[in-house]
Amino acid sequence: MSLPRIAVLASGRGSNLQAILDAIASQQLAAHVVGVFSDKPGCAALNRVDEARRWALDAKQQSSRAAFDEALTAAVAAVRPDWVVCAGFMRILGDGFVARFADRLLNIHPSLLPKYKGLHTHRRALEAGDSEHGSSVHWVIPALDAGEVIAQTRIPILADDTPETLAARLLPHEHQLMVAVLQRAVSGELAPPVSKASGA
């Protein structure tokens, strides 16, 4: 039986991608990363897989947002993913992409959603005087960081934390969360929101 196929979308260094690759290499995660897709051709995440599995298109160089979204949708569909994971992908996905992959599209976000959607989550948690912070994995819907939360990880905020120290302490927990949710996904334990709605 072939392994579940994971496509990863990333815009930065790819630390969550590396956590996924490491979990596969250590046989903690029975899956295969079939492609890494980016809106930034120079991003470090692309270098974490061989050239055959890299796809990048500079979103800023495209004629329109729709043109980029169509190209991304076609490229991801071509690798026939069972799961599509947004792991530090810093671009809002178009409605067409979300609709195409809705029942298998996950995002990891560095906040305890519904708090702090969007950017600068660590700074915002500190400014709010929160006692804890964390990361969430959620289903992707067209609205930003608004899909149903699947799982979260939490850490305490320390008195001397800065956005940088908070981010650094959270990151290993975020990696563990990402892998744990994907373990559930590839083993068939995640019921997509679409299925829940239709079965209600």
Residue frames as a rotation matrix with the C-alpha (Angstrom) as fourth column:
MET 1
0.580 0.815 0.000 0.00
0.815 -0.580 0.000 0.00
0.000 0.000 -1.000 0.00
SER 2
-0.160 -0.658 0.736 1.37
0.596 -0.658 -0.460 3.39
0.787 0.365 0.498 -0.94
LEU 3
-0.570 -0.160 -0.806 2.07
0.795 -0.356 -0.492 5.96
-0.208 -0.920 0.331 1.75
PRO 4
0.614 0.764 -0.199 -0.22
0.716 -0.645 -0.268 8.97
-0.333 0.022 -0.943 2.24
ARG 5
-0.187 -0.647 0.739 0.99
0.903 -0.409 -0.130 11.91
0.386 0.643 0.661 0.15
ILE 6
0.431 0.252 -0.866 1.63
0.689 -0.712 0.136 15.30
-0.582 -0.656 -0.480 1.79
ALA 7
0.080 -0.370 0.925 2.10
0.721 -0.620 -0.310 18.59
0.688 0.692 0.217 -0.06
VAL 8
0.111 -0.146 -0.983 3.62
0.886 -0.434 0.165 21.40
-0.451 -0.889 0.081 2.01
LEU 9
0.524 0.078 0.848 3.21
0.520 -0.818 -0.246 25.13
0.675 0.570 -0.469 1.35
ALA 10
0.363 -0.498 -0.787 5.91
0.824 -0.224 0.521 27.35
-0.436 -0.838 0.329 2.86
SER 11
0.875 -0.045 0.483 7.32
0.237 -0.829 -0.507 30.86
0.423 0.558 -0.714 2.51
GLY 12
0.691 -0.573 0.441 10.23
-0.716 -0.626 0.308 30.91
0.100 -0.528 -0.843 4.95
ARG 13
-0.259 -0.949 0.182 12.87
-0.966 0.258 -0.027 28.77
-0.022 -0.182 -0.983 6.58
GLY 14
0.176 0.429 -0.886 10.73
-0.578 0.773 0.260 25.63
0.797 0.467 0.384 6.67
SER 15
-0.718 -0.505 0.479 11.24
-0.674 0.334 -0.659 24.49
0.173 -0.796 -0.580 10.26
ASN 16
0.066 0.809 0.584 7.82
-0.706 0.452 -0.546 22.84
-0.705 -0.376 0.601 10.41
LEU 17
0.714 0.075 -0.697 8.56
-0.638 0.482 -0.601 21.17
0.290 0.873 0.392 7.08
GLN 18
-0.313 -0.915 -0.255 11.80
-0.625 0.401 -0.670 19.85
0.715 -0.051 -0.697 8.56
ALA 19
-0.511 0.213 0.833 9.90
-0.755 0.352 -0.553 18.50
-0.411 -0.911 -0.020 11.56
ILE 20
0.633 0.774 -0.012 7.64
-0.647 0.521 -0.557 16.60
-0.425 0.360 0.831 9.16
LEU 21
0.483 -0.534 -0.694 10.62
-0.568 0.412 -0.712 15.26
0.666 0.738 -0.105 7.18
ASP 22
-0.588 -0.730 0.348 12.39
-0.722 0.280 -0.633 14.22
0.364 -0.624 -0.692 10.39
ALA 23
-0.111 0.639 0.761 9.28
-0.754 0.444 -0.484 12.41
-0.647 -0.628 0.433 11.65
ILE 24
0.833 0.358 -0.422 9.06
-0.553 0.559 -0.618 10.53
0.015 0.748 0.664 8.36
ALA 25
0.092 -0.906 -0.414 12.76
-0.609 0.278 -0.743 9.64
0.788 0.321 -0.526 8.46
SER 26
-0.766 -0.385 0.515 12.44
-0.636 0.338 -0.693 8.31
0.092 -0.859 -0.504 12.02
GLN 27
-0.694 0.556 -0.458 9.28
0.201 0.760 0.618 6.38
0.691 0.337 -0.639 11.07
GLN 28
-0.811 0.488 -0.322 7.12
0.231 -0.239 -0.943 8.38
-0.537 -0.840 0.081 13.47
LEU 29
0.043 0.798 -0.601 5.02
-0.535 -0.490 -0.689 9.51
-0.844 0.351 0.406 10.52
ALA 30
-0.398 -0.111 0.911 4.01
0.508 0.800 0.319 7.05
-0.764 0.589 -0.262 7.82
ALA 31
0.776 0.604 -0.179 3.77
0.229 -0.535 -0.814 9.44
-0.588 0.591 -0.553 4.90
HIS 32
-0.192 -0.811 0.553 5.71
0.944 0.001 0.329 10.94
-0.267 0.585 0.766 1.99
VAL 33
0.154 0.160 -0.975 6.25
-0.006 -0.987 -0.163 14.63
-0.988 0.031 -0.151 1.21
VAL 34
0.208 0.028 0.978 5.50
0.872 0.447 -0.198 14.76
-0.442 0.894 0.068 -2.50
GLY 35
0.015 -0.237 0.971 6.10
0.728 -0.663 -0.173 18.46
0.685 0.710 0.162 -3.02
VAL 36
-0.160 -0.082 -0.984 7.05
0.774 -0.629 -0.073 21.75
-0.612 -0.773 0.164 -1.39
PHE 37
0.104 0.390 0.915 5.36
0.884 -0.458 0.095 24.81
0.456 0.799 -0.392 -2.86
SER 38
-0.228 -0.285 -0.931 6.30
0.759 -0.651 0.013 28.44
-0.610 -0.703 0.365 -2.28
ASP 39
0.838 0.474 0.270 5.38
0.545 -0.708 -0.449 31.96
-0.022 0.524 -0.852 -3.30
LYS 40
0.723 -0.677 -0.136 9.02
-0.615 -0.721 0.321 32.96
-0.315 -0.149 -0.937 -2.69
PRO 41
0.856 -0.328 -0.400 11.52
-0.091 0.666 -0.740 31.21
0.510 0.669 0.540 -5.00
GLY 42
-0.081 -0.989 0.124 14.46
-0.337 -0.090 -0.937 31.99
0.938 -0.118 -0.326 -2.72
CYS 43
0.493 0.320 0.809 12.99
-0.839 -0.072 0.539 30.68
0.231 -0.945 0.233 0.52
ALA 44
-0.496 -0.823 0.279 15.05
-0.868 0.462 -0.182 28.24
0.021 -0.332 -0.943 2.58
ALA 45
0.123 0.623 0.773 12.20
-0.576 0.679 -0.456 25.73
-0.808 -0.389 0.442 2.87
LEU 46
0.817 0.230 -0.529 12.65
-0.576 0.336 -0.745 24.69
0.006 0.913 0.407 -0.75
ASN 47
-0.030 -0.947 -0.319 16.20
-0.806 0.212 -0.553 23.51
0.592 0.240 -0.770 -0.05
ARG 48
-0.293 -0.044 0.955 14.96
-0.830 0.507 -0.231 20.93
-0.474 -0.861 -0.185 2.44
VAL 49
0.512 0.423 0.747 13.79
0.037 0.859 -0.511 18.62
-0.858 0.290 0.424 -0.36
ASP 50
-0.471 -0.703 0.533 15.33
0.550 0.239 0.801 17.50
-0.690 0.670 0.274 -3.64
GLU 51
-0.844 0.013 -0.536 14.84
-0.310 -0.827 0.468 19.61
-0.437 0.562 0.703 -6.73
ALA 52
-0.843 0.526 -0.109 12.21
0.187 0.477 0.859 17.31
0.503 0.704 -0.501 -8.21
ARG 53
-0.132 0.821 -0.555 9.87
0.970 0.223 0.098 18.10
0.204 -0.526 -0.826 -5.32
ARG 54
-0.556 -0.117 -0.823 10.27
0.440 -0.882 -0.171 21.90
-0.706 -0.457 0.541 -5.40
TRP 55
-0.050 0.518 0.854 7.82
0.912 -0.325 0.251 24.34
0.408 0.791 -0.456 -6.96
ALA 56
-0.243 -0.045 -0.969 8.03
0.627 -0.770 -0.121 28.09
-0.741 -0.637 0.215 -6.61
LEU 57
-0.081 0.270 0.959 6.47
0.854 -0.477 0.207 31.05
0.513 0.837 -0.192 -8.32
ASP 58
-0.895 -0.295 -0.335 7.05
0.427 -0.784 -0.451 34.65
-0.130 -0.546 0.827 -7.26
ALA 59
-0.014 0.998 -0.053 3.56
0.952 -0.003 -0.307 35.86
-0.306 -0.055 -0.950 -6.46
LYS 60
0.156 0.042 -0.987 4.60
0.151 -0.988 -0.018 39.50
-0.976 -0.146 -0.160 -6.90
GLN 61
-0.752 -0.545 -0.372 5.65
-0.291 -0.232 0.928 38.87
-0.592 0.806 0.016 -10.49
GLN 62
-0.611 0.586 0.533 2.30
0.747 0.650 0.142 37.44
-0.263 0.485 -0.834 -11.59
SER 63
-0.759 0.335 0.558 -0.23
0.214 -0.681 0.700 39.41
0.614 0.651 0.446 -13.61
SER 64
0.045 0.813 0.580 -2.89
-0.687 -0.396 0.609 38.98
0.726 -0.426 0.541 -10.94
ARG 65
-0.413 -0.086 0.907 -3.63
-0.845 0.406 -0.347 37.23
-0.339 -0.910 -0.240 -7.69
ALA 66
0.621 0.745 0.244 -5.95
-0.568 0.642 -0.514 34.92
-0.540 0.181 0.822 -9.60
ALA 67
0.597 -0.468 -0.652 -3.13
-0.558 0.342 -0.756 33.93
0.577 0.815 -0.056 -11.96
PHE 68
-0.530 -0.803 0.275 -0.92
-0.747 0.288 -0.599 32.88
0.401 -0.522 -0.752 -9.07
ASP 69
-0.189 0.525 0.830 -3.74
-0.760 0.456 -0.462 31.02
-0.621 -0.718 0.313 -7.36
GLU 70
0.810 0.510 -0.290 -4.57
-0.568 0.557 -0.606 29.10
-0.147 0.655 0.741 -10.54
ALA 71
0.201 -0.830 -0.521 -0.93
-0.578 0.329 -0.747 28.14
0.791 0.451 -0.413 -11.06
LEU 72
-0.632 -0.421 0.651 -0.56
-0.772 0.270 -0.575 27.02
0.066 -0.866 -0.496 -7.44
THR 73
0.235 0.821 0.520 -3.78
-0.748 0.495 -0.443 25.02
-0.621 -0.285 0.730 -7.55
ALA 74
0.811 0.059 -0.581 -2.69
-0.514 0.547 -0.661 23.21
0.278 0.835 0.474 -10.72
ALA 75
-0.151 -0.971 -0.183 0.79
-0.631 0.238 -0.739 22.47
0.761 0.004 -0.649 -9.36
VAL 76
-0.561 -0.014 0.828 -0.47
-0.779 0.348 -0.522 21.07
-0.281 -0.937 -0.206 -6.06
ALA 77
0.525 0.833 0.173 -3.19
-0.684 0.534 -0.497 19.03
-0.507 0.143 0.850 -7.77
ALA 78
0.483 -0.382 -0.788 -0.56
-0.694 0.382 -0.611 17.52
0.534 0.842 -0.080 -10.08
VAL 79
-0.635 -0.772 0.001 1.19
-0.594 0.488 -0.639 15.75
0.493 -0.407 -0.769 -7.16
ARG 80
0.086 0.810 -0.580 -2.12
-0.118 0.586 0.801 14.17
0.989 -0.001 0.146 -6.06
PRO 81
-0.802 -0.483 0.351 -1.84
-0.362 -0.073 -0.929 14.99
0.474 -0.873 -0.116 -2.35
ASP 82
-0.151 0.719 -0.678 -3.85
0.719 0.551 0.424 13.27
0.679 -0.423 -0.600 0.34
TRP 83
0.547 0.240 -0.802 -3.06
0.765 -0.532 0.363 16.20
-0.339 -0.812 -0.475 2.64
VAL 84
0.125 -0.474 0.871 -2.02
0.520 -0.717 -0.465 19.81
0.845 0.511 0.157 2.00
VAL 85
0.407 -0.094 -0.908 -0.23
0.898 -0.140 0.417 21.54
-0.166 -0.986 0.027 4.87
CYS 86
0.579 -0.241 0.779 0.37
0.086 -0.932 -0.352 25.27
0.811 0.271 -0.519 5.15
ALA 87
0.576 -0.502 -0.646 3.52
0.810 0.246 0.532 25.50
-0.108 -0.829 0.548 7.26
GLY 88
-0.125 -0.580 -0.805 4.62
0.363 -0.782 0.507 29.11
-0.923 -0.228 0.308 7.40
PHE 89
-0.429 0.101 0.898 2.94
0.891 -0.119 0.439 29.98
0.151 0.988 -0.039 4.09
MET 90
-0.565 0.052 -0.823 2.58
0.464 -0.806 -0.369 33.75
-0.682 -0.590 0.431 4.31
ARG 91
-0.920 0.331 -0.211 0.01
-0.367 -0.536 0.760 34.26
0.139 0.776 0.615 1.62
ILE 92
-0.253 0.911 0.325 -3.78
-0.510 0.159 -0.845 34.10
-0.822 -0.379 0.425 1.89
LEU 93
-0.863 -0.053 0.503 -5.02
0.304 0.741 0.599 31.25
-0.404 0.670 -0.623 -0.29
GLY 94
-0.748 0.599 -0.287 -7.63
-0.641 -0.541 0.543 32.00
0.170 0.590 0.789 -2.92
ASP 95
0.009 0.872 0.490 -11.17
-0.837 0.275 -0.473 30.66
-0.547 -0.406 0.732 -2.61
GLY 96
0.606 0.224 -0.763 -10.63
-0.716 0.572 -0.401 28.32
0.347 0.789 0.507 -5.55
PHE 97
-0.408 -0.829 -0.382 -7.61
-0.433 0.544 -0.719 26.67
0.804 -0.128 -0.581 -3.94
VAL 98
-0.733 0.170 0.659 -9.42
-0.641 0.152 -0.752 26.28
-0.228 -0.974 -0.002 -0.62
ALA 99
0.339 0.941 -0.004 -12.46
-0.865 0.310 -0.396 24.78
-0.371 0.137 0.918 -2.33
ARG 100
0.339 -0.262 -0.904 -10.32
-0.656 0.622 -0.427 22.31
0.674 0.738 0.039 -4.31
PHE 101
-0.410 -0.661 -0.629 -8.53
0.043 0.675 -0.737 20.93
0.911 -0.329 -0.248 -1.23
ALA 102
0.001 0.450 0.893 -10.99
-0.744 -0.597 0.301 21.82
0.668 -0.665 0.334 1.55
ASP 103
0.882 0.468 0.049 -11.29
-0.386 0.660 0.645 18.36
0.270 -0.588 0.763 3.09
ARG 104
0.662 -0.718 -0.215 -7.51
0.742 0.669 0.049 17.89
0.109 -0.192 0.975 3.39
LEU 105
0.102 -0.572 0.814 -6.14
0.335 -0.751 -0.570 21.42
0.937 0.330 0.115 3.90
LEU 106
0.635 0.020 -0.772 -4.45
0.772 0.026 0.636 22.23
0.033 -0.999 0.001 7.23
ASN 107
0.302 -0.577 0.759 -2.62
-0.026 -0.801 -0.598 25.28
0.953 0.161 -0.257 8.59
ILE 108
0.163 -0.294 -0.942 -0.39
0.976 0.190 0.109 25.73
0.147 -0.937 0.318 11.63
HIS 109
0.341 0.099 0.935 -0.65
0.150 -0.987 0.049 29.16
0.928 0.123 -0.351 13.24
PRO 110
-0.525 -0.702 -0.482 1.44
0.584 0.115 -0.804 30.51
0.619 -0.703 0.349 16.15
SER 111
-0.693 0.333 0.639 -1.33
-0.653 -0.667 -0.359 31.58
0.307 -0.666 0.680 18.49
LEU 112
-0.841 0.531 0.104 -4.11
0.362 0.695 -0.622 30.10
-0.402 -0.485 -0.776 20.58
LEU 113
-0.809 0.580 0.098 -6.84
-0.185 -0.410 0.893 30.71
0.558 0.704 0.439 18.05
PRO 114
0.507 0.382 0.772 -9.24
0.838 -0.429 -0.338 32.44
0.203 0.818 -0.538 17.93
LYS 115
0.672 -0.343 -0.657 -6.77
0.136 -0.814 0.564 34.88
-0.728 -0.468 -0.500 19.49
TYR 116
0.070 -0.833 -0.548 -4.34
-0.445 -0.518 0.731 36.75
-0.893 0.193 -0.407 17.28
LYS 117
0.639 0.159 0.753 -5.18
0.604 0.502 -0.619 35.84
-0.476 0.850 0.225 13.73
GLY 118
0.929 -0.284 0.238 -2.67
0.010 -0.624 -0.782 37.10
0.370 0.728 -0.576 11.18
LEU 119
0.199 -0.980 0.011 0.83
0.313 0.053 -0.948 38.37
0.929 0.192 0.317 11.92
HIS 120
-0.450 -0.588 0.672 2.97
-0.372 -0.561 -0.739 39.35
0.812 -0.582 0.034 14.95
THR 121
0.478 0.777 -0.410 1.25
0.017 0.459 0.888 36.88
0.878 -0.432 0.206 17.25
HIS 122
-0.015 -0.546 -0.837 4.04
0.898 0.361 -0.252 36.67
0.440 -0.756 0.485 19.85
ARG 123
-0.912 -0.323 0.252 4.24
0.224 -0.908 -0.355 40.43
0.343 -0.267 0.901 20.30
ARG 124
-0.256 0.904 0.342 0.47
-0.465 -0.426 0.776 40.72
0.847 0.039 0.529 20.50
ALA 125
0.439 0.378 -0.815 0.24
0.446 0.696 0.563 38.04
0.780 -0.611 0.137 23.20
LEU 126
-0.440 -0.683 -0.583 2.85
0.873 -0.175 -0.455 39.89
0.208 -0.710 0.673 25.27
GLU 127
-0.879 0.114 0.462 1.19
-0.087 -0.993 0.080 43.27
0.468 0.030 0.883 24.76
ALA 128
0.086 0.996 -0.002 -2.12
-0.302 0.028 0.953 41.80
0.949 -0.081 0.304 25.91
GLY 129
-0.302 -0.285 0.910 -0.55
-0.942 -0.061 -0.331 40.56
0.150 -0.957 -0.249 29.15
ASP 130
0.619 0.567 -0.543 -1.48
-0.525 0.813 0.251 36.95
0.584 0.130 0.801 28.45
SER 131
0.330 -0.468 0.820 -0.25
-0.805 0.314 0.503 34.28
-0.493 -0.826 -0.272 30.87
GLU 132
-0.085 -0.351 0.933 0.09
0.219 0.907 0.361 31.64
-0.972 0.235 0.000 28.16
HIS 133
0.021 -0.021 -1.000 0.71
-0.917 -0.398 -0.011 31.38
-0.398 0.917 -0.027 24.44
GLY 134
-0.103 -0.072 0.992 0.70
0.025 0.997 0.075 28.59
-0.994 0.032 -0.101 21.93
SER 135
-0.819 -0.129 -0.560 0.11
-0.554 -0.077 0.829 27.28
-0.150 0.989 -0.008 18.44
SER 136
0.097 0.920 0.379 -2.96
-0.394 0.385 -0.834 25.89
-0.914 -0.068 0.400 16.70
VAL 137
-0.983 -0.157 0.091 -3.50
0.021 0.399 0.917 23.53
-0.180 0.904 -0.389 13.80
HIS 138
-0.184 0.971 -0.151 -6.79
-0.205 -0.188 -0.961 24.25
-0.961 -0.146 0.234 12.05
TRP 139
0.011 0.324 0.946 -8.75
0.896 0.417 -0.153 23.49
-0.444 0.849 -0.286 8.94
VAL 140
-0.878 -0.350 -0.327 -8.32
0.163 -0.861 0.482 26.16
-0.451 0.370 0.813 6.27
ILE 141
0.253 0.920 0.299 -11.34
0.876 -0.087 -0.475 28.09
-0.411 0.382 -0.828 5.10
PRO 142
0.219 -0.195 0.956 -11.40
0.747 -0.596 -0.293 31.26
0.627 0.779 0.015 2.93
ALA 143
0.867 0.094 0.489 -11.41
-0.195 -0.839 0.508 33.54
0.458 -0.536 -0.709 6.03
LEU 144
-0.008 -0.998 0.063 -7.95
-0.405 -0.054 -0.913 34.13
0.914 -0.033 -0.404 7.52
ASP 145
-0.855 -0.507 -0.105 -7.05
-0.138 0.419 -0.897 31.74
0.499 -0.753 -0.428 10.38
ALA 146
-0.409 0.806 0.427 -10.74
-0.912 -0.347 -0.219 31.17
-0.029 -0.479 0.877 11.04
GLY 147
-0.012 0.417 -0.909 -11.24
-0.466 0.802 0.375 27.47
0.885 0.428 0.185 10.33
GLU 148
0.890 0.445 0.098 -12.15
-0.315 0.445 0.838 24.91
0.330 -0.777 0.537 12.97
VAL 149
-0.011 -0.923 0.384 -9.27
-0.985 -0.055 -0.162 24.25
0.171 -0.380 -0.909 15.37
ILE 150
0.472 0.080 -0.878 -8.07
-0.200 0.980 -0.018 20.63
0.859 0.184 0.478 15.42
ALA 151
0.564 -0.370 -0.738 -5.47
0.804 0.452 0.387 20.80
0.190 -0.812 0.552 18.21
GLN 152
0.709 -0.355 0.610 -3.39
-0.317 -0.932 -0.174 23.28
0.630 -0.070 -0.773 20.18
THR 153
0.125 -0.699 -0.704 -0.20
0.863 0.427 -0.271 23.34
0.490 -0.574 0.656 22.23
ARG 154
0.851 0.274 0.448 0.33
0.019 -0.869 0.494 25.76
0.524 -0.412 -0.745 25.10
ILE 155
-0.172 -0.882 -0.438 3.31
0.812 0.125 -0.570 27.18
0.558 -0.454 0.695 26.97
PRO 156
0.543 0.323 -0.775 3.47
0.755 -0.592 0.283 29.69
-0.367 -0.738 -0.566 29.85
ILE 157
0.499 -0.400 0.769 4.58
0.272 -0.770 -0.577 33.25
0.823 0.497 -0.276 29.14
LEU 158
0.068 -0.598 -0.799 7.51
0.994 0.114 0.000 34.19
0.091 -0.793 0.602 31.38
ALA 159
0.653 0.247 -0.715 7.95
0.492 -0.857 0.154 37.60
-0.575 -0.453 -0.682 33.00
ASP 160
-0.030 -0.773 -0.634 11.08
-0.233 -0.611 0.756 38.39
-0.972 0.171 -0.162 30.98
ASP 161
-0.013 0.062 0.998 9.85
0.797 0.603 -0.027 37.04
-0.603 0.795 -0.057 27.63
THR 162
-0.450 -0.047 -0.892 10.35
-0.505 -0.810 0.297 39.03
-0.736 0.584 0.341 24.46
PRO 163
0.623 0.677 -0.392 8.65
-0.702 0.263 -0.662 38.19
-0.345 0.688 0.639 21.15
GLU 164
0.107 -0.687 -0.718 11.89
-0.798 0.371 -0.475 36.48
0.593 0.624 -0.508 20.12
THR 165
-0.829 -0.446 0.337 12.32
-0.558 0.621 -0.551 34.34
0.037 -0.645 -0.764 23.23
LEU 166
-0.083 0.895 0.439 8.65
-0.570 0.319 -0.757 33.42
-0.818 -0.313 0.483 23.25
ALA 167
0.616 0.281 -0.736 8.82
-0.788 0.247 -0.565 32.37
0.023 0.928 0.373 19.60
ALA 168
-0.287 -0.841 -0.458 11.95
-0.738 0.499 -0.454 30.31
0.611 0.208 -0.764 20.21
ARG 169
-0.790 0.018 0.613 10.45
-0.498 0.566 -0.657 28.47
-0.358 -0.824 -0.438 23.20
LEU 170
0.207 0.973 0.098 7.22
-0.626 0.209 -0.751 27.78
-0.752 0.094 0.653 21.36
LEU 171
0.065 -0.141 -0.988 8.77
-0.993 0.084 -0.078 26.43
0.094 0.986 -0.134 18.18
PRO 172
-0.892 -0.414 -0.181 9.70
-0.405 0.910 -0.085 22.90
0.200 -0.003 -0.980 19.39
HIS 173
-0.577 0.768 0.279 6.18
0.034 0.364 -0.931 22.48
-0.816 -0.528 -0.236 20.80
GLU 174
0.219 0.621 -0.753 4.75
-0.758 -0.377 -0.532 23.71
-0.614 0.687 0.388 17.50
HIS 175
-0.430 -0.467 -0.773 6.78
-0.853 0.490 0.178 21.09
0.296 0.736 -0.609 15.63
GLN 176
-0.978 0.080 0.195 5.48
-0.022 0.881 -0.472 18.34
-0.209 -0.466 -0.860 17.92
LEU 177
-0.170 0.979 -0.116 1.91
-0.214 -0.152 -0.965 19.55
-0.962 -0.140 0.235 17.40
MET 178
0.054 0.148 -0.988 2.29
-0.976 -0.201 -0.083 19.55
-0.211 0.968 0.133 13.62
VAL 179
-0.749 -0.425 -0.509 3.57
-0.536 0.840 0.087 15.99
0.390 0.338 -0.856 13.59
ALA 180
-0.852 0.454 0.262 0.93
0.051 0.568 -0.821 14.77
-0.522 -0.686 -0.507 16.05
VAL 181
0.083 0.923 -0.377 -1.91
-0.508 -0.286 -0.813 16.16
-0.858 0.259 0.444 13.94
LEU 182
-0.032 -0.142 -0.989 -0.45
-0.987 0.162 0.009 14.66
0.159 0.977 -0.145 10.77
GLN 183
-0.966 -0.253 0.046 -0.17
-0.257 0.937 -0.238 11.29
0.018 -0.242 -0.970 12.51
ARG 184
-0.383 0.909 0.166 -3.90
0.035 0.194 -0.980 11.50
-0.923 -0.370 -0.106 13.12
ALA 185
0.174 0.461 -0.870 -4.53
-0.804 -0.444 -0.396 12.67
-0.569 0.768 0.293 9.58
VAL 186
-0.373 -0.407 -0.834 -2.66
-0.875 0.454 0.169 9.91
0.310 0.792 -0.525 7.79
SER 187
-0.997 0.030 0.070 -4.18
-0.001 0.917 -0.399 7.24
-0.076 -0.398 -0.914 10.04
GLY 188
-0.544 0.835 0.086 -7.70
0.305 0.101 0.947 8.37
0.782 0.541 -0.310 9.12
GLU 189
-0.394 0.362 -0.845 -8.60
0.918 0.106 -0.383 9.84
-0.049 -0.926 -0.373 12.51
LEU 190
-0.801 0.096 -0.591 -9.38
0.006 -0.986 -0.169 13.37
-0.599 -0.139 0.789 11.28
ALA 191
-0.072 0.847 0.526 -12.92
0.947 0.224 -0.231 13.92
-0.313 0.482 -0.818 10.10
PRO 192
-0.858 -0.292 0.423 -13.04
0.445 -0.834 0.326 16.97
0.257 0.467 0.846 7.81
PRO 193
-0.738 0.600 -0.308 -15.55
-0.176 -0.612 -0.771 19.70
-0.651 -0.515 0.557 8.70
VAL 194
-0.500 0.555 -0.665 -17.33
-0.836 -0.107 0.538 18.97
0.228 0.825 0.517 5.41
SER 195
-0.589 0.231 -0.774 -17.97
0.088 0.971 0.222 15.39
0.803 0.063 -0.592 6.51
LYS 196
-0.860 0.261 -0.440 -19.18
0.462 0.027 -0.887 16.51
-0.219 -0.965 -0.143 9.93
ALA 197
-0.658 0.628 -0.416 -21.58
-0.582 -0.774 -0.249 18.97
-0.479 0.079 0.875 8.37
SER 198
-0.391 0.514 -0.763 -22.98
-0.741 0.316 0.593 16.45
0.546 0.797 0.257 5.92
GLY 199
-0.559 0.121 -0.820 -23.36
0.304 0.950 -0.067 13.85
0.771 -0.287 -0.568 8.66
ALA 200
-0.986 0.159 0.044 -25.06
-0.111 -0.441 -0.891 16.16
-0.123 -0.883 0.453 11.12
